[in-house]
Amino acid sequence: MAKAVVNTTSPLAGRRLLRDVNRLLASGYRTTVDDDMANLDVRFEGPLGTAYEGGVWTVNVAMPLEYPLMAPRVRFFTKILHPNIDFTTGLVCMNVFKQAWSASYDLVNIFDTFLPQLLRHPNPHDPLNHHAAAIMKHSEKLFWEHVVLCLRMYALPVFLAPSDLVEEGLEKRSSDLSLSDLLSDEDDDDDDNDNDDANDADDAASTAPPAAGADQAGD
């Protein structure tokens, strides 16, 4: 990384931000940082023992000039199904990023504590994703099934082999993937057409008249 021109209002705040970013990197989080440290893209893995386990999301952290007095803005770049995370923008609704933020918190707290807590304990009564909240209120079992389906569509680790995705019925991995893609029967139609062509060829061969040479040989 080039020498940073830190995006803060004071040298003291700049040193704090530099320390917090270095601490996040030292904690093992794969992070991309821009030159003035105004934006970080962090690789976040779903917490163990939850329906989000096994998923990998890119989370953007936008650092305000007033950091650490003001909380960063946190949003998921990778699609995720959660009542307190907007499905389109990825913005996170969590009290700690609003009234409850403290200057004693840092970036490691966000990824070690706050986001894992959010995924473990979704709150359908204060939603950003009203559809997810409605599903959860209707049936938690159905909600967690949708979470797993969404994870498999958008948040599978990129190092999985294509054969693993095929076994799961997920040949595509794209932010535009939809359930209709998973249920597509185009391949079946192609197979049926191939089989029809083969059957037509067999029928033509069985009804063709014998060659002249073959009649003479029989006589």
N, C-alpha and C positions, 0 to 999 in steps of 0.2 A: 504494500500500500504506500502511496506517495505521502510525503509529509503533510499531515492534516492541518487544515485551517479550520479550527473547531467552531461549530455553529452554536455559539452561546453568547450571552450578554456580558460575561466577565471572565477574566483569566482563572479565577477560582472555580467557576462553573465549568470552564473548559477542562481544567485538570480533573475534575470529578467525572465528567463525561468520558474522557480518555481512560481513566481508571476503570470505569464500569464496563466499557467496551472490551478492554483487555481482560477483565475478569470473566466476561461472558465467553470470550474465545478460549481462555484457559480452562473453562468448565466443560469444554468439548463440543460446544454448539458450532456447527458449521455455519459461518456467517459471512455475508458480503456487505462491505461497508463502503459508502461513498466517501469522497475525499474530505468533505467537511463534517462527516459523521452525522449529517442530518437525517439519513435514512439507512436502516439496516434491514437486510433480508436474512432471516434466520430459519434454519431447517429444524422443524419441531416434530417430534415423534409422539404418537398417541400414548397416553399413560397405560401401563400394564394393568390387566385385570378389568379393563373397560371394553366397550364395543368399539372404541377408537384404537385399540391396540393393533399394531401392525401398519397403521397409516402414517404417512409422512406428508407434512404440510409446509409450505413456505409462508412464513409469517412476516409481514412488513411492520417495522417499528419506526415511526416518524418522531424524531426528537424535537421538542419545542425549544425555542431560544431560552425559555425560563427554566429548563431542566436543571436540577432535580426538583425545583419548587412546584413545577407543573408536570402532570403525568404525560408519558408518551402516548401517541395515538397508535393503537394496535389493530391490525386487520389481517385476515387470512387471504392470501393470494389464491391458494388452492381451495377449491370448493369443499365445503364441509356442511353437514346437516346438523344443526343445533338450534334450539329455540332462541338462544341469546346471541347468535351470530348471524348477521344478515347474509343470506345465501348469495346475493348479487354483488354487494360491495365488500363483503368479508369483515365489516366493522363489528367490533366486539362490544356488547353491552355488559359491563361489570362495574359494580359500585366502586371498586378499588381504583379504577381509572377515572373516577369522577370525584365525589366528595371525600372518599376514604383514602385518597393518595397521600403518602407522606414522603418527605425528602429523604427519609432513611431507607426507602425502598430503592432497589436498583434493577438492572436488566436481568440478572440471574433470578431474582425473586419472581419476575414475570414468567420465566420459562420453567423454573423449578417448582413453583408453588401456585401462582395465580391461574395460569392457563390449565394445568392439570386439574385443579379444583373445579374450574368451570366445566371441563369435559366430564368429570366424575359426577357433578351435581347440577345438571341443567335445570333451569327454572322456567317452566312454561307459563308462569303468571306474570312475567315481565319480559315479553318476547320482542325480538327484532324480526325473527322468522315466524310469522303467525301460522303458517301451514305446519311447520314442525311442531309448534306448540299445540295446535289442535290435534295432531296425531297422538302426541304424548298424553294429552288429557283423555283422549278416547281409549288408548291402549298403550301402556308402556312397552309391552312385548312387541307390538307392531312398530312402535317408534324405533326401538333398538334394531329391529330387522331392517328398517329403512336406513338407519345409520350405517350398518354394515354394507348394504347395497351401494350406498353413495360412496363409501370409502373405497370399495372395489372399483367403482367407476372412475374416480378422480384422484385418489390418494395412495395408490399402490406404489411401493418403492420402485424407482426406475431400474434397479439392478435385477429385477425378476426376469427370468428367461421367458421368451415368447411362448414356449411350450407350457409353462406354468399358467400363463394367461388363458391359453386355449382350453386347458383343463377346467378352468373356472368359467368358461363360456364368455371370456372377455377378450376377443381378438383385438379390440380397439382400446386405446387409452387416450382420451382427448377431453378437453374442457367442454366440447360440444357433444359428447356422447350422450345418447338418450336411450330410454328403455326400448324404443322402437328399433334402435340399432341392434340391441341384444336379441330381439325377437325376430329379426329379419329372416325371411325364407327365400331370399334370392338364390343362395347356393343350392337349396333343395330343388328350385325350379330348373337350374342349370343341369343338375344331375338327372332330373326327369327328362329333360330334352335330349340329353346324351343317350339315355336308355331307349327313348323312342326312336332315335336315329338308328341305333344298333338293331332294334327289332325290325324296322322297315327294311334294312339291308338284308337281314336273314330271310324275310318274306320274299323279297325280290329274287334272291338266289334260288329259293325252293320252287318258284313258279316259272323260272326262265326255261325256254325250250332247249333240248340237248343240242350239242354242236354237231355239224354234219359228219365230221370224222368219226364221232362216237357211233352214229347209226351204221356207217359202213363197217366198222369193226364188229358190230353185233351181227351183221349179215354174214 
